């Protein structure tokens, strides 16, 4: 356990270093007069003196080593900094947008993980044409980029059929949610707006769960304990769910932790297409503005979230592995 903790501590330290370095590899900086997206597109109107004062305030006038030390001091105090382009505390801006992204991520991962595992189990257990159909469907979805899938759903279900809104997270100028019925109406409105973004992430994420669960179940189809279970007179449904399915549980849980980071990256594209006011759209705007404090905070929280998810899954895996092997 001590070695595991040390390994993840070193990974966290590497994340902090990369998190500071990567935004500064982008061309230009937030106060570049030639960059129209810097400082709310107003950097070109600043005087040289005002620009110098802002560089000093954000420590952009110091060497990278000095900036890094100040960055570590701010992190030690829990200070994520002040947004250059939004002129507001980064922690406040992230707190306003985090619920939207968490709703998308958790919904898409839970649906994709459970649905993909069940489809993989069904294909491996039934075999034949069912298995071929499951593999073909999963492979076809894997070949479609997320942005193309998002645009296709937007054009067909929103523009063409008008079943879902075009963009946003809630209806503009909707009445304030008051009372239990008002809260339910507001929740239904948000669900209606997030349905297509969540569906996009589900379709883009399900494939890996399908193929992984299918491979894990097919590997145990000829195991003696399945023959023993059938000899006891158990129905095929119980043999599949209670004896074959647990073998796919640990790989699916592991993939769940790995996919957290990939889905977060996909959320940037999906939230941009559907204009969902979450961390994905916020990150896209911060990249355009070269807003270092925002980029550092978003990447740091996302990376540490993935790291903690994998740490939790590794601990669970170590506790379940002896029982699994027995």
Secondary structure, DSSP 4 states (H G I P E B T S, - for coil): -HHHHHHHHHHHHHHHHHHHHHHTTSSS-TT-TT-TTTTTTTGGGS-HHHHHHHHHHTTTTS-HHHHHHHHHHHHHTT---B-TTT-SBHHHHHHHHHHHHHHHHHHHHHHHHHHHHHHHHHHHHH-HHHHHHHHHHHHHHHTS-HHHHHHHHIIIIIIIS--S-SS-SS-TTPPP--HHHHHHHHHHHHHHHHHHHHHHHHHHHHHHHHHHHHHHHHTTTT-HHHHHHHHTT--HHHHIIIIITHHHHHHHHHHHHHHHHHHHHHHHHHHHHHT--SHHHHHHHHHHHT-HHHHHHHHHHHHHHHHHHHHHHHHHHHHHHHHHH-
